[in-house]
Amino acid sequence: MEKIIVSVLIICTFFAFVPCFGEEAASNRRSNRTTTTKREEQTNERQIKQLVKDTANLNKDIRNLSKQNNTLDSLNKHLLLRGVEREDLHKQQIQEKNNQIQQHQLQTKDNEKRINQFIQDTIRLNKEIRDHKKRFENLDSLHKQLILDTAIINKQCRELKQAKLELENDLSNLKIYFRAESLLTQQFNSAHIRNTLEQLDKIEIRPQLQARFMELRRRLRDYNRLNNGLRHTINEINKLDQIQAGGSQNSPAKQMKLKEILFILGQYMYNNYAYVNNPYLSDIVTQILIRKYENADAPIMDLLERL
Protein backbone atom coordinates (compact mmCIF):
# COMPACT_ATOMS: atom_id res chain seq x y z
CA MET A 1 0.00 0.00 0.00
CA GLU A 2 2.85 2.43 0.81
CA LYS A 3 4.54 1.73 -2.56
CA ILE A 4 1.33 2.65 -4.41
CA ILE A 5 1.03 5.94 -2.54
CA VAL A 6 4.68 6.88 -3.30
CA SER A 7 4.21 6.11 -7.04
CA VAL A 8 1.09 8.28 -7.18
CA LEU A 9 2.92 11.19 -5.58
CA ILE A 10 5.79 10.95 -8.12
CA ILE A 11 3.36 10.95 -11.02
CA CYS A 12 1.51 14.00 -9.61
CA THR A 13 4.76 15.89 -9.23
CA PHE A 14 5.80 15.12 -12.81
CA PHE A 15 2.53 16.27 -14.32
CA ALA A 16 2.59 19.42 -12.23
CA PHE A 17 5.69 20.56 -14.11
CA VAL A 18 4.42 19.53 -17.52
CA PRO A 19 2.36 22.78 -18.26
CA CYS A 20 5.36 24.99 -17.59
CA PHE A 21 7.49 22.92 -19.89
CA GLY A 22 4.85 23.09 -22.68
CA GLU A 23 4.55 26.88 -22.58
CA GLU A 24 8.28 27.26 -22.88
CA ALA A 25 8.33 24.97 -25.88
CA ALA A 26 5.58 27.02 -27.54
CA SER A 27 7.50 30.25 -27.04
CA ASN A 28 10.51 28.75 -28.67
CA ARG A 29 8.46 27.55 -31.56
CA ARG A 30 7.02 31.04 -32.11
CA SER A 31 10.46 32.59 -31.92
CA ASN A 32 11.74 30.13 -34.39
CA ARG A 33 8.78 29.95 -36.80
CA THR A 34 10.93 31.13 -39.48
CA THR A 35 13.13 28.16 -39.17
CA THR A 36 10.50 25.52 -38.57
CA THR A 37 8.00 24.27 -40.98
CA LYS A 38 4.23 24.17 -40.61
CA ARG A 39 4.25 20.42 -40.51
CA GLU A 40 6.42 20.43 -37.55
CA GLU A 41 4.13 22.89 -35.84
CA GLN A 42 1.17 20.70 -36.58
CA THR A 43 3.10 17.74 -35.42
CA ASN A 44 4.02 19.51 -32.24
CA GLU A 45 0.45 20.69 -31.71
CA ARG A 46 -0.80 17.16 -32.11
CA GLN A 47 1.77 15.99 -29.68
CA ILE A 48 0.83 18.75 -27.22
CA LYS A 49 -2.86 17.95 -27.52
CA GLN A 50 -2.10 14.31 -27.04
CA LEU A 51 0.07 15.20 -24.09
CA VAL A 52 -2.67 17.38 -22.58
CA LYS A 53 -5.17 14.63 -23.14
CA ASP A 54 -2.83 12.15 -21.56
CA THR A 55 -2.30 14.58 -18.72
CA ALA A 56 -6.05 14.91 -18.22
CA ASN A 57 -6.40 11.16 -18.26
CA LEU A 58 -3.53 10.89 -15.89
CA ASN A 59 -5.13 13.46 -13.53
CA LYS A 60 -8.35 11.50 -13.76
CA ASP A 61 -6.45 8.34 -12.89
CA ILE A 62 -4.77 10.23 -10.07
CA ARG A 63 -8.16 11.33 -8.74
CA ASN A 64 -9.42 7.76 -9.03
CA LEU A 65 -6.30 6.51 -7.34
CA SER A 66 -6.79 9.16 -4.65
CA LYS A 67 -10.35 7.96 -4.12
CA GLN A 68 -9.13 4.40 -4.06
CA ASN A 69 -6.40 5.48 -1.65
CA ASN A 70 -8.99 7.14 0.60
CA THR A 71 -11.09 4.04 0.35
CA LEU A 72 -8.06 1.95 1.15
CA ASP A 73 -7.20 4.27 4.07
CA SER A 74 -10.73 3.99 5.37
CA LEU A 75 -10.64 0.26 4.84
CA ASN A 76 -7.23 0.10 6.47
CA LYS A 77 -8.49 2.11 9.44
CA HIS A 78 -11.53 -0.09 9.60
CA LEU A 79 -9.36 -3.16 9.42
CA LEU A 80 -6.99 -1.70 12.00
CA LEU A 81 -9.97 -0.94 14.26
CA ARG A 82 -11.37 -4.41 13.71
CA GLY A 83 -7.92 -5.84 14.35
CA VAL A 84 -7.65 -3.88 17.59
CA GLU A 85 -11.15 -4.97 18.57
CA ARG A 86 -10.30 -8.55 17.67
CA GLU A 87 -7.02 -8.25 19.52
CA ASP A 88 -8.84 -6.83 22.56
CA LEU A 89 -11.43 -9.56 22.24
CA HIS A 90 -8.68 -12.11 21.85
CA LYS A 91 -6.89 -10.65 24.88
CA GLN A 92 -10.15 -10.70 26.81
CA GLN A 93 -10.77 -14.30 25.77
CA ILE A 94 -7.20 -15.16 26.71
CA GLN A 95 -7.69 -13.41 30.05
CA GLU A 96 -10.95 -15.27 30.58
CA LYS A 97 -9.24 -18.52 29.65
CA ASN A 98 -6.41 -17.69 32.03
CA ASN A 99 -8.93 -16.88 34.73
CA GLN A 100 -10.73 -20.13 33.99
CA ILE A 101 -7.41 -21.98 34.07
CA GLN A 102 -6.49 -20.31 37.37
CA GLN A 103 -9.94 -21.10 38.75
CA HIS A 104 -9.60 -24.66 37.49
CA GLN A 105 -6.12 -24.89 39.04
CA LEU A 106 -7.48 -23.56 42.34
CA GLN A 107 -10.40 -25.96 42.12
CA THR A 108 -7.98 -28.77 41.22
CA LYS A 109 -5.80 -27.93 44.22
CA ASP A 110 -8.87 -27.80 46.41
CA ASN A 111 -10.03 -31.14 44.99
CA GLU A 112 -6.55 -32.56 45.55
CA LYS A 113 -6.70 -31.35 49.15
CA ARG A 114 -10.14 -32.88 49.52
CA ILE A 115 -8.95 -36.12 47.91
CA ASN A 116 -5.89 -36.21 50.18
CA GLN A 117 -8.10 -35.47 53.17
CA PHE A 118 -10.51 -38.15 52.01
CA ILE A 119 -7.61 -40.60 51.63
CA GLN A 120 -6.34 -39.68 55.12
CA ASP A 121 -9.85 -40.03 56.55
CA THR A 122 -10.26 -43.34 54.72
CA ILE A 123 -6.94 -44.61 56.09
CA ARG A 124 -7.89 -43.43 59.59
CA LEU A 125 -11.35 -44.96 59.25
CA ASN A 126 -9.89 -48.26 58.01
CA LYS A 127 -7.50 -48.25 60.97
CA GLU A 128 -10.41 -47.58 63.32
CA ILE A 129 -12.38 -50.36 61.61
CA ARG A 130 -9.43 -52.75 62.04
CA ASP A 131 -9.07 -51.67 65.66
CA HIS A 132 -12.79 -52.11 66.28
CA LYS A 133 -12.69 -55.44 64.44
CA LYS A 134 -9.76 -56.53 66.59
CA ARG A 135 -11.58 -55.36 69.71
CA PHE A 136 -14.69 -57.17 68.50
CA GLU A 137 -12.65 -60.32 67.88
CA ASN A 138 -11.17 -59.96 71.37
CA LEU A 139 -14.64 -59.35 72.78
CA ASP A 140 -15.99 -62.27 70.75
CA SER A 141 -13.18 -64.47 72.05
CA LEU A 142 -13.81 -63.14 75.55
CA HIS A 143 -17.54 -63.71 75.05
CA LYS A 144 -16.94 -67.29 73.94
CA GLN A 145 -14.58 -67.81 76.87
CA LEU A 146 -17.19 -66.21 79.13
CA ILE A 147 -19.85 -68.53 77.74
CA LEU A 148 -17.52 -71.48 78.30
CA ASP A 149 -16.64 -70.25 81.80
CA THR A 150 -20.32 -69.61 82.48
CA ALA A 151 -21.16 -73.13 81.37
CA ILE A 152 -18.39 -74.47 83.59
CA ILE A 153 -19.55 -72.27 86.48
CA ASN A 154 -23.16 -73.33 85.91
CA LYS A 155 -22.05 -76.94 85.89
CA GLN A 156 -20.03 -76.34 89.03
CA CYS A 157 -23.02 -74.53 90.58
CA ARG A 158 -25.25 -77.47 89.75
CA GLU A 159 -22.64 -79.80 91.15
CA LEU A 160 -22.29 -77.59 94.23
CA LYS A 161 -26.06 -77.47 94.61
CA GLN A 162 -26.18 -81.21 94.25
CA ALA A 163 -23.27 -81.53 96.65
CA LYS A 164 -25.02 -79.11 99.01
CA LEU A 165 -28.20 -81.15 98.83
CA GLU A 166 -26.21 -84.31 99.37
CA LEU A 167 -24.31 -82.66 102.20
CA GLU A 168 -27.51 -81.37 103.78
CA ASN A 169 -28.99 -84.81 103.35
CA ASP A 170 -25.84 -86.35 104.84
CA LEU A 171 -25.95 -83.90 107.74
CA SER A 172 -29.59 -84.70 108.34
CA ASN A 173 -28.82 -88.40 108.09
CA LEU A 174 -25.81 -88.01 110.37
CA LYS A 175 -27.96 -86.22 112.94
CA ILE A 176 -30.34 -89.16 112.81
CA TYR A 177 -27.34 -91.49 112.94
CA PHE A 178 -25.81 -89.88 116.02
CA ARG A 179 -29.18 -89.65 117.76
CA ALA A 180 -29.68 -93.32 117.00
CA GLU A 181 -26.15 -94.15 118.12
CA SER A 182 -26.72 -92.21 121.34
CA LEU A 183 -29.38 -94.82 122.21
CA LEU A 184 -26.51 -97.26 122.67
CA THR A 185 -25.21 -95.09 125.49
CA GLN A 186 -28.57 -95.11 127.27
CA GLN A 187 -30.69 -97.65 129.07
CA PHE A 188 -32.54 -99.94 126.70
CA ASN A 189 -35.89 -98.51 125.56
CA SER A 190 -37.72 -100.74 123.13
CA ALA A 191 -40.08 -97.97 121.91
CA HIS A 192 -37.19 -95.61 121.13
CA ILE A 193 -35.25 -98.37 119.44
CA ARG A 194 -38.25 -99.38 117.32
CA ASN A 195 -39.02 -95.78 116.23
CA THR A 196 -35.39 -95.09 115.45
CA LEU A 197 -35.10 -98.23 113.30
CA GLU A 198 -38.22 -97.20 111.39
CA GLN A 199 -36.74 -93.77 110.81
CA LEU A 200 -33.45 -95.25 109.63
CA ASP A 201 -35.29 -97.48 107.16
CA LYS A 202 -37.01 -94.49 105.56
CA ILE A 203 -34.03 -92.23 104.88
CA GLU A 204 -32.05 -92.28 101.65
CA ILE A 205 -28.40 -93.02 102.27
CA ARG A 206 -25.47 -92.53 99.91
CA PRO A 207 -23.52 -95.70 99.06
CA GLN A 208 -20.52 -94.37 100.97
CA LEU A 209 -22.55 -94.36 104.22
CA GLN A 210 -24.70 -97.42 103.71
CA ALA A 211 -22.28 -99.82 105.44
CA ARG A 212 -22.06 -97.56 108.47
CA PHE A 213 -25.84 -97.23 108.75
CA MET A 214 -26.33 -100.94 108.23
CA GLU A 215 -23.92 -101.61 111.10
CA LEU A 216 -25.84 -99.16 113.30
CA ARG A 217 -29.13 -100.88 112.46
CA ARG A 218 -27.59 -104.24 113.39
CA ARG A 219 -26.32 -102.88 116.71
CA LEU A 220 -29.73 -101.37 117.52
CA ARG A 221 -31.58 -104.57 116.61
CA ASP A 222 -29.09 -106.57 118.71
CA TYR A 223 -29.43 -104.26 121.71
CA ASN A 224 -32.42 -106.11 123.13
CA ARG A 225 -30.69 -109.52 122.87
CA LEU A 226 -27.48 -108.23 124.45
CA ASN A 227 -29.43 -106.47 127.16
CA ASN A 228 -31.39 -109.62 128.02
CA GLY A 229 -28.23 -111.71 127.91
CA LEU A 230 -26.46 -109.40 130.35
CA ARG A 231 -29.53 -109.39 132.59
CA HIS A 232 -29.42 -113.21 132.65
CA THR A 233 -25.68 -113.12 133.36
CA ILE A 234 -26.09 -110.77 136.34
CA ASN A 235 -28.84 -112.99 137.75
CA GLU A 236 -26.55 -116.07 137.42
CA ILE A 237 -23.74 -114.26 139.22
CA ASN A 238 -26.17 -113.11 141.87
CA LYS A 239 -27.27 -116.74 142.47
CA LEU A 240 -23.62 -117.67 142.95
CA ASP A 241 -23.21 -114.79 145.41
CA GLN A 242 -26.08 -116.08 147.48
CA ILE A 243 -24.67 -119.64 147.61
CA GLN A 244 -21.02 -118.80 148.27
CA ALA A 245 -21.17 -115.67 150.34
CA GLY A 246 -18.64 -114.91 153.15
CA GLY A 247 -15.02 -115.88 153.78
CA SER A 248 -11.64 -114.25 153.16
CA GLN A 249 -10.95 -112.69 149.79
CA ASN A 250 -7.71 -114.63 149.44
CA SER A 251 -9.18 -117.96 150.49
CA PRO A 252 -9.34 -120.79 147.95
CA ALA A 253 -13.14 -120.68 148.07
CA LYS A 254 -13.15 -117.00 147.07
CA GLN A 255 -10.64 -117.60 144.33
CA MET A 256 -12.79 -120.44 143.03
CA LYS A 257 -15.87 -118.23 143.23
CA LEU A 258 -14.11 -115.50 141.31
CA LYS A 259 -13.14 -117.97 138.63
CA GLU A 260 -16.75 -119.13 138.36
CA ILE A 261 -17.92 -115.51 138.13
CA LEU A 262 -15.36 -114.80 135.46
CA PHE A 263 -16.43 -117.97 133.62
CA ILE A 264 -20.11 -116.90 133.66
CA LEU A 265 -19.19 -113.40 132.60
CA GLY A 266 -16.73 -114.75 130.06
CA GLN A 267 -19.43 -116.88 128.49
CA TYR A 268 -21.54 -113.76 128.03
CA MET A 269 -18.64 -111.83 126.56
CA TYR A 270 -17.70 -114.69 124.25
CA ASN A 271 -21.23 -115.42 123.06
CA ASN A 272 -22.13 -111.75 122.82
CA TYR A 273 -18.95 -110.19 121.58
CA ALA A 274 -20.95 -107.40 119.92
CA TYR A 275 -21.54 -105.90 123.38
CA VAL A 276 -18.25 -104.03 122.98
CA ASN A 277 -20.03 -101.90 120.36
CA ASN A 278 -22.62 -100.93 122.94
CA PRO A 279 -21.04 -98.35 125.29
CA TYR A 280 -23.82 -98.62 127.84
CA LEU A 281 -23.58 -102.43 128.24
CA SER A 282 -19.79 -102.32 128.03
CA ASP A 283 -19.71 -99.96 130.96
CA ILE A 284 -21.91 -102.33 133.03
CA VAL A 285 -19.68 -105.31 132.18
CA THR A 286 -16.64 -103.24 133.18
CA GLN A 287 -18.31 -102.33 136.50
CA ILE A 288 -18.98 -106.03 137.24
CA LEU A 289 -15.34 -106.94 136.57
CA ILE A 290 -14.02 -104.11 138.71
CA ARG A 291 -16.27 -104.95 141.63
CA LYS A 292 -15.66 -108.70 141.55
CA TYR A 293 -11.90 -108.34 141.20
CA GLU A 294 -11.87 -106.17 144.28
CA ASN A 295 -14.35 -108.37 146.17
CA ALA A 296 -15.92 -111.55 144.84
CA ASP A 297 -18.88 -110.99 147.17
CA ALA A 298 -19.49 -107.39 146.00
CA PRO A 299 -23.17 -106.81 145.19
CA ILE A 300 -24.09 -106.16 141.53
CA MET A 301 -27.89 -106.20 141.65
CA ASP A 302 -27.98 -102.41 141.45
CA LEU A 303 -26.52 -102.83 137.97
CA LEU A 304 -29.48 -104.98 137.08
CA GLU A 305 -31.68 -101.96 137.68
CA ARG A 306 -29.85 -100.13 134.95
CA LEU A 307 -30.87 -102.71 132.35
C-alpha positions as CSV (number, residue, x, y, z in Angstrom):
1,M,0.0,0.0,0.0
2,E,2.8,2.4,0.8
3,K,4.5,1.7,-2.6
4,I,1.3,2.6,-4.4
5,I,1.0,5.9,-2.5
6,V,4.7,6.9,-3.3
7,S,4.2,6.1,-7.0
8,V,1.1,8.3,-7.2
9,L,2.9,11.2,-5.6
10,I,5.8,10.9,-8.1
11,I,3.4,11.0,-11.0
12,C,1.5,14.0,-9.6
13,T,4.8,15.9,-9.2
14,F,5.8,15.1,-12.8
15,F,2.5,16.3,-14.3
16,A,2.6,19.4,-12.2
17,F,5.7,20.6,-14.1
18,V,4.4,19.5,-17.5
19,P,2.4,22.8,-18.3
20,C,5.4,25.0,-17.6
21,F,7.5,22.9,-19.9
22,G,4.8,23.1,-22.7
23,E,4.5,26.9,-22.6
24,E,8.3,27.3,-22.9
25,A,8.3,25.0,-25.9
26,A,5.6,27.0,-27.5
27,S,7.5,30.2,-27.0
28,N,10.5,28.8,-28.7
29,R,8.5,27.6,-31.6
30,R,7.0,31.0,-32.1
31,S,10.5,32.6,-31.9
32,N,11.7,30.1,-34.4
33,R,8.8,30.0,-36.8
34,T,10.9,31.1,-39.5
35,T,13.1,28.2,-39.2
36,T,10.5,25.5,-38.6
37,T,8.0,24.3,-41.0
38,K,4.2,24.2,-40.6
39,R,4.3,20.4,-40.5
40,E,6.4,20.4,-37.6
41,E,4.1,22.9,-35.8
42,Q,1.2,20.7,-36.6
43,T,3.1,17.7,-35.4
44,N,4.0,19.5,-32.2
45,E,0.5,20.7,-31.7
46,R,-0.8,17.2,-32.1
47,Q,1.8,16.0,-29.7
48,I,0.8,18.8,-27.2
49,K,-2.9,17.9,-27.5
50,Q,-2.1,14.3,-27.0
51,L,0.1,15.2,-24.1
52,V,-2.7,17.4,-22.6
53,K,-5.2,14.6,-23.1
54,D,-2.8,12.1,-21.6
55,T,-2.3,14.6,-18.7
56,A,-6.1,14.9,-18.2
57,N,-6.4,11.2,-18.3
58,L,-3.5,10.9,-15.9
59,N,-5.1,13.5,-13.5
60,K,-8.4,11.5,-13.8
61,D,-6.5,8.3,-12.9
62,I,-4.8,10.2,-10.1
63,R,-8.2,11.3,-8.7
64,N,-9.4,7.8,-9.0
65,L,-6.3,6.5,-7.3
66,S,-6.8,9.2,-4.6
67,K,-10.4,8.0,-4.1
68,Q,-9.1,4.4,-4.1
69,N,-6.4,5.5,-1.6
70,N,-9.0,7.1,0.6
71,T,-11.1,4.0,0.3
72,L,-8.1,2.0,1.2
73,D,-7.2,4.3,4.1
74,S,-10.7,4.0,5.4
75,L,-10.6,0.3,4.8
76,N,-7.2,0.1,6.5
77,K,-8.5,2.1,9.4
78,H,-11.5,-0.1,9.6
79,L,-9.4,-3.2,9.4
80,L,-7.0,-1.7,12.0
81,L,-10.0,-0.9,14.3
82,R,-11.4,-4.4,13.7
83,G,-7.9,-5.8,14.3
84,V,-7.7,-3.9,17.6
85,E,-11.1,-5.0,18.6
86,R,-10.3,-8.5,17.7
87,E,-7.0,-8.2,19.5
88,D,-8.8,-6.8,22.6
89,L,-11.4,-9.6,22.2
90,H,-8.7,-12.1,21.8
91,K,-6.9,-10.7,24.9
92,Q,-10.2,-10.7,26.8
93,Q,-10.8,-14.3,25.8
94,I,-7.2,-15.2,26.7
95,Q,-7.7,-13.4,30.1
96,E,-11.0,-15.3,30.6
97,K,-9.2,-18.5,29.7
98,N,-6.4,-17.7,32.0
99,N,-8.9,-16.9,34.7
100,Q,-10.7,-20.1,34.0
101,I,-7.4,-22.0,34.1
102,Q,-6.5,-20.3,37.4
103,Q,-9.9,-21.1,38.7
104,H,-9.6,-24.7,37.5
105,Q,-6.1,-24.9,39.0
106,L,-7.5,-23.6,42.3
107,Q,-10.4,-26.0,42.1
108,T,-8.0,-28.8,41.2
109,K,-5.8,-27.9,44.2
110,D,-8.9,-27.8,46.4
111,N,-10.0,-31.1,45.0
112,E,-6.5,-32.6,45.6
113,K,-6.7,-31.3,49.2
114,R,-10.1,-32.9,49.5
115,I,-9.0,-36.1,47.9
116,N,-5.9,-36.2,50.2
117,Q,-8.1,-35.5,53.2
118,F,-10.5,-38.2,52.0
119,I,-7.6,-40.6,51.6
120,Q,-6.3,-39.7,55.1
121,D,-9.8,-40.0,56.5
122,T,-10.3,-43.3,54.7
123,I,-6.9,-44.6,56.1
124,R,-7.9,-43.4,59.6
125,L,-11.4,-45.0,59.2
126,N,-9.9,-48.3,58.0
127,K,-7.5,-48.2,61.0
128,E,-10.4,-47.6,63.3
129,I,-12.4,-50.4,61.6
130,R,-9.4,-52.8,62.0
131,D,-9.1,-51.7,65.7
132,H,-12.8,-52.1,66.3
133,K,-12.7,-55.4,64.4
134,K,-9.8,-56.5,66.6
135,R,-11.6,-55.4,69.7
136,F,-14.7,-57.2,68.5
137,E,-12.6,-60.3,67.9
138,N,-11.2,-60.0,71.4
139,L,-14.6,-59.3,72.8
140,D,-16.0,-62.3,70.8
141,S,-13.2,-64.5,72.1
142,L,-13.8,-63.1,75.6
143,H,-17.5,-63.7,75.1
144,K,-16.9,-67.3,73.9
145,Q,-14.6,-67.8,76.9
146,L,-17.2,-66.2,79.1
147,I,-19.9,-68.5,77.7
148,L,-17.5,-71.5,78.3
149,D,-16.6,-70.3,81.8
150,T,-20.3,-69.6,82.5
151,A,-21.2,-73.1,81.4
152,I,-18.4,-74.5,83.6
153,I,-19.6,-72.3,86.5
154,N,-23.2,-73.3,85.9
155,K,-22.0,-76.9,85.9
156,Q,-20.0,-76.3,89.0
157,C,-23.0,-74.5,90.6
158,R,-25.2,-77.5,89.8
159,E,-22.6,-79.8,91.1
160,L,-22.3,-77.6,94.2
161,K,-26.1,-77.5,94.6
162,Q,-26.2,-81.2,94.2
163,A,-23.3,-81.5,96.6
164,K,-25.0,-79.1,99.0
165,L,-28.2,-81.1,98.8
166,E,-26.2,-84.3,99.4
167,L,-24.3,-82.7,102.2
168,E,-27.5,-81.4,103.8
169,N,-29.0,-84.8,103.3
170,D,-25.8,-86.3,104.8
171,L,-26.0,-83.9,107.7
172,S,-29.6,-84.7,108.3
173,N,-28.8,-88.4,108.1
174,L,-25.8,-88.0,110.4
175,K,-28.0,-86.2,112.9
176,I,-30.3,-89.2,112.8
177,Y,-27.3,-91.5,112.9
178,F,-25.8,-89.9,116.0
179,R,-29.2,-89.7,117.8
180,A,-29.7,-93.3,117.0
181,E,-26.1,-94.1,118.1
182,S,-26.7,-92.2,121.3
183,L,-29.4,-94.8,122.2
184,L,-26.5,-97.3,122.7
185,T,-25.2,-95.1,125.5
186,Q,-28.6,-95.1,127.3
187,Q,-30.7,-97.6,129.1
188,F,-32.5,-99.9,126.7
189,N,-35.9,-98.5,125.6
190,S,-37.7,-100.7,123.1
191,A,-40.1,-98.0,121.9
192,H,-37.2,-95.6,121.1
193,I,-35.2,-98.4,119.4
194,R,-38.3,-99.4,117.3
195,N,-39.0,-95.8,116.2
196,T,-35.4,-95.1,115.4
197,L,-35.1,-98.2,113.3
198,E,-38.2,-97.2,111.4
199,Q,-36.7,-93.8,110.8
200,L,-33.5,-95.2,109.6
201,D,-35.3,-97.5,107.2
202,K,-37.0,-94.5,105.6
203,I,-34.0,-92.2,104.9
204,E,-32.0,-92.3,101.7
205,I,-28.4,-93.0,102.3
206,R,-25.5,-92.5,99.9
207,P,-23.5,-95.7,99.1
208,Q,-20.5,-94.4,101.0
209,L,-22.5,-94.4,104.2
210,Q,-24.7,-97.4,103.7
211,A,-22.3,-99.8,105.4
212,R,-22.1,-97.6,108.5
213,F,-25.8,-97.2,108.7
214,M,-26.3,-100.9,108.2
215,E,-23.9,-101.6,111.1
216,L,-25.8,-99.2,113.3
217,R,-29.1,-100.9,112.5
218,R,-27.6,-104.2,113.4
219,R,-26.3,-102.9,116.7
220,L,-29.7,-101.4,117.5
221,R,-31.6,-104.6,116.6
222,D,-29.1,-106.6,118.7
223,Y,-29.4,-104.3,121.7
224,N,-32.4,-106.1,123.1
225,R,-30.7,-109.5,122.9
226,L,-27.5,-108.2,124.4
227,N,-29.4,-106.5,127.2
228,N,-31.4,-109.6,128.0
229,G,-28.2,-111.7,127.9
230,L,-26.5,-109.4,130.4
231,R,-29.5,-109.4,132.6
232,H,-29.4,-113.2,132.7
233,T,-25.7,-113.1,133.4
234,I,-26.1,-110.8,136.3
235,N,-28.8,-113.0,137.7
236,E,-26.6,-116.1,137.4
237,I,-23.7,-114.3,139.2
238,N,-26.2,-113.1,141.9
239,K,-27.3,-116.7,142.5
240,L,-23.6,-117.7,142.9
241,D,-23.2,-114.8,145.4
242,Q,-26.1,-116.1,147.5
243,I,-24.7,-119.6,147.6
244,Q,-21.0,-118.8,148.3
245,A,-21.2,-115.7,150.3
246,G,-18.6,-114.9,153.2
247,G,-15.0,-115.9,153.8
248,S,-11.6,-114.2,153.2
249,Q,-11.0,-112.7,149.8
250,N,-7.7,-114.6,149.4
251,S,-9.2,-118.0,150.5
252,P,-9.3,-120.8,148.0
253,A,-13.1,-120.7,148.1
254,K,-13.2,-117.0,147.1
255,Q,-10.6,-117.6,144.3
256,M,-12.8,-120.4,143.0
257,K,-15.9,-118.2,143.2
258,L,-14.1,-115.5,141.3
259,K,-13.1,-118.0,138.6
260,E,-16.7,-119.1,138.4
261,I,-17.9,-115.5,138.1
262,L,-15.4,-114.8,135.5
263,F,-16.4,-118.0,133.6
264,I,-20.1,-116.9,133.7
265,L,-19.2,-113.4,132.6
266,G,-16.7,-114.8,130.1
267,Q,-19.4,-116.9,128.5
268,Y,-21.5,-113.8,128.0
269,M,-18.6,-111.8,126.6
270,Y,-17.7,-114.7,124.2
271,N,-21.2,-115.4,123.1
272,N,-22.1,-111.8,122.8
273,Y,-19.0,-110.2,121.6
274,A,-20.9,-107.4,119.9
275,Y,-21.5,-105.9,123.4
276,V,-18.3,-104.0,123.0
277,N,-20.0,-101.9,120.4
278,N,-22.6,-100.9,122.9
279,P,-21.0,-98.3,125.3
280,Y,-23.8,-98.6,127.8
281,L,-23.6,-102.4,128.2
282,S,-19.8,-102.3,128.0
283,D,-19.7,-100.0,131.0
284,I,-21.9,-102.3,133.0
285,V,-19.7,-105.3,132.2
286,T,-16.6,-103.2,133.2
287,Q,-18.3,-102.3,136.5
288,I,-19.0,-106.0,137.2
289,L,-15.3,-106.9,136.6
290,I,-14.0,-104.1,138.7
291,R,-16.3,-105.0,141.6
292,K,-15.7,-108.7,141.5
293,Y,-11.9,-108.3,141.2
294,E,-11.9,-106.2,144.3
295,N,-14.3,-108.4,146.2
296,A,-15.9,-111.5,144.8
297,D,-18.9,-111.0,147.2
298,A,-19.5,-107.4,146.0
299,P,-23.2,-106.8,145.2
300,I,-24.1,-106.2,141.5
301,M,-27.9,-106.2,141.7
302,D,-28.0,-102.4,141.4
303,L,-26.5,-102.8,138.0
304,L,-29.5,-105.0,137.1
305,E,-31.7,-102.0,137.7
306,R,-29.8,-100.1,134.9
307,L,-30.9,-102.7,132.3
